[in-house]
Amino acid sequence: MNATPGTDTVYGVGARTRLFLRDLYPKGERAKAVAGELGISLPLANKLLQGYAPRMWLFEEMVARWDGAFLRVVFVEAFAGEDARLAELEREVEELRASLTGARGLTDGDEPLSGAGGASEADQDDRGARIAALVHQLVETIAPAERALELVE
C-alpha cells in the first residue's frame, strides 16, 4: 500500500480501492464477495484487494455501483477541495441572507413592512433596489459555467 511514512494517508487509485473494498466487505470470503458483486473473476478480485488499480471498464462499473461513496474514497483530495469551496459558498450565501434581511429592515420575529401600514413607497423602492443588488451579488458567486448549465436544463 502506498502511504506517506509516519501518516495514515494512502495514495493511488489501487490502494484506495483496496481500502474501500476492505471496508465494504467483512473479513472471510471477501474476494468471493467482491467477485460476485462486480461480476469479475476471483483472481481479479484478489488483485483489487491487494491494491492493484482497476482498469477503466471496471472503475466505471464501481462508480456506477457505489457512486459518490466510492469516488470520495478514491479521490479524497479532490472532494476535500470541493467541500471547502462549497463551505465557503455556503458562508457567502448566509452573509447575503443576513444582508438581505437587513435590507428588508427585518430582525428575527419581525413582520415585513408593507403597503399602507408599513414603509412608504420610496422606502419600499429603496429596499427593492438593495434586494436586487444583493441577489445580483449572490448570482455572481455562482461560476459562469454552472449558471449556463442551469439555463440549459
C-alpha positions as CSV (number, residue, x, y, z in Angstrom):
1,M,0.0,0.0,0.0
2,N,1.3,3.5,-0.9
3,A,1.4,5.7,2.2
4,T,3.4,8.6,3.4
5,P,5.8,7.5,6.2
6,G,4.5,8.5,9.6
7,T,0.9,9.1,8.4
8,D,-2.2,7.2,7.5
9,T,-2.5,8.9,4.2
10,V,-2.9,6.5,1.3
11,Y,-2.1,7.4,-2.2
12,G,-3.1,5.9,-5.5
13,V,-6.3,4.6,-7.0
14,G,-5.4,0.9,-6.4
15,A,-4.5,1.4,-2.7
16,R,-7.7,3.5,-2.1
17,T,-9.8,1.0,-4.0
18,R,-8.4,-1.7,-1.7
19,L,-9.3,0.3,1.4
20,F,-12.9,0.9,0.0
21,L,-13.4,-2.8,-0.7
22,R,-11.9,-3.9,2.6
23,D,-14.2,-1.6,4.5
24,L,-17.2,-2.6,2.4
25,Y,-16.8,-6.4,2.8
26,P,-16.1,-8.1,6.0
27,K,-13.2,-10.5,6.5
28,G,-13.5,-14.0,5.4
29,E,-14.8,-14.7,1.9
30,R,-14.0,-11.1,0.9
31,A,-12.6,-11.9,-2.6
32,K,-15.6,-14.1,-3.4
33,A,-18.0,-11.3,-2.4
34,V,-16.1,-8.7,-4.5
35,A,-16.0,-11.1,-7.5
36,G,-19.8,-11.8,-7.1
37,E,-20.7,-8.2,-6.7
38,L,-18.8,-6.9,-9.7
39,G,-19.1,-10.0,-11.9
40,I,-15.3,-10.5,-12.1
41,S,-13.0,-13.4,-11.7
42,L,-11.7,-14.4,-8.3
43,P,-8.1,-13.7,-9.3
44,L,-9.0,-10.2,-10.4
45,A,-10.9,-9.6,-7.1
46,N,-7.9,-10.8,-5.2
47,K,-5.7,-8.3,-7.2
48,L,-8.1,-5.4,-6.3
49,L,-7.9,-6.5,-2.6
50,Q,-4.1,-6.4,-2.8
51,G,-4.1,-2.8,-4.1
52,Y,-4.0,-3.1,-7.8
53,A,-5.8,-0.3,-9.6
54,P,-8.9,-1.4,-11.5
55,R,-8.9,-1.0,-15.3
56,M,-11.1,1.8,-16.6
57,W,-14.1,-0.5,-17.5
58,L,-14.1,-1.9,-14.0
59,F,-13.5,1.5,-12.4
60,E,-16.6,2.7,-14.3
61,E,-18.6,-0.3,-13.1
62,M,-17.5,0.5,-9.5
63,V,-18.6,4.2,-9.9
64,A,-21.9,3.1,-11.3
65,R,-22.4,0.7,-8.4
66,W,-21.2,2.8,-5.5
67,D,-21.3,6.3,-6.9
68,G,-20.1,9.1,-4.5
69,A,-19.1,6.8,-1.7
70,F,-16.5,5.1,-3.9
71,L,-15.4,8.3,-5.6
72,R,-14.9,10.1,-2.2
73,V,-12.5,7.4,-1.1
74,V,-10.6,7.2,-4.3
75,F,-10.4,11.0,-4.9
76,V,-10.3,12.2,-1.3
77,E,-8.2,15.3,-2.0
78,A,-10.5,16.5,-4.8
79,F,-13.6,16.1,-2.7
80,A,-11.8,17.9,0.3
81,G,-11.1,20.8,-2.0
82,E,-14.7,20.8,-3.3
83,D,-16.1,20.5,0.2
84,A,-14.1,23.6,1.2
85,R,-15.3,25.5,-1.8
86,L,-18.9,24.6,-1.0
87,A,-18.5,25.6,2.6
88,E,-17.1,29.0,1.5
89,L,-20.1,29.4,-0.9
90,E,-22.5,28.5,2.0
91,R,-20.8,31.1,4.2
92,E,-21.2,33.7,1.5
93,V,-24.9,32.8,1.0
94,E,-25.5,33.2,4.7
95,E,-23.8,36.6,4.7
96,L,-26.0,37.6,1.7
97,R,-29.1,36.3,3.5
98,A,-28.2,38.4,6.6
99,S,-27.7,41.4,4.3
100,L,-31.0,40.7,2.6
101,T,-32.7,40.6,6.0
102,G,-31.1,43.8,6.9
103,A,-32.1,45.4,3.6
104,R,-35.7,44.4,4.2
105,G,-35.5,46.1,7.6
106,L,-36.3,42.9,9.5
107,T,-34.9,41.3,12.6
108,D,-35.8,37.9,13.9
109,G,-39.5,37.8,14.6
110,D,-40.3,41.0,12.7
111,E,-43.0,41.0,10.1
112,P,-42.2,42.6,6.7
113,L,-43.3,46.1,6.3
114,S,-45.9,46.5,3.5
115,G,-48.3,48.9,1.9
116,A,-50.3,51.4,3.9
117,G,-49.4,50.2,7.4
118,G,-45.7,50.0,6.7
119,A,-42.9,51.7,4.9
120,S,-43.5,54.4,2.3
121,E,-43.4,53.6,-1.4
122,A,-40.0,55.3,-1.7
123,D,-38.7,53.2,1.2
124,Q,-40.0,50.0,-0.5
125,D,-38.4,51.0,-3.8
126,D,-35.1,51.6,-2.0
127,R,-35.3,48.2,-0.3
128,G,-36.2,46.6,-3.6
129,A,-33.1,48.1,-5.2
130,R,-30.9,46.9,-2.3
131,I,-32.5,43.4,-2.6
132,A,-31.9,43.4,-6.4
133,A,-28.3,44.3,-5.8
134,L,-27.9,41.5,-3.2
135,V,-29.5,38.9,-5.5
136,H,-27.1,40.1,-8.2
137,Q,-24.1,39.6,-5.8
138,L,-25.4,36.1,-4.9
139,V,-25.7,35.1,-8.6
140,E,-22.1,36.4,-9.2
141,T,-20.8,33.9,-6.6
142,I,-22.0,31.0,-8.9
143,A,-19.5,30.1,-11.5
144,P,-20.5,31.1,-15.0
145,A,-20.4,27.5,-16.3
146,E,-22.8,26.4,-13.5
147,R,-25.1,29.3,-14.3
148,A,-25.1,28.3,-18.0
149,L,-25.9,24.7,-17.1
150,E,-28.9,25.8,-15.1
151,L,-30.2,27.9,-18.1
152,V,-29.8,24.9,-20.4
153,E,-31.7,22.5,-18.0
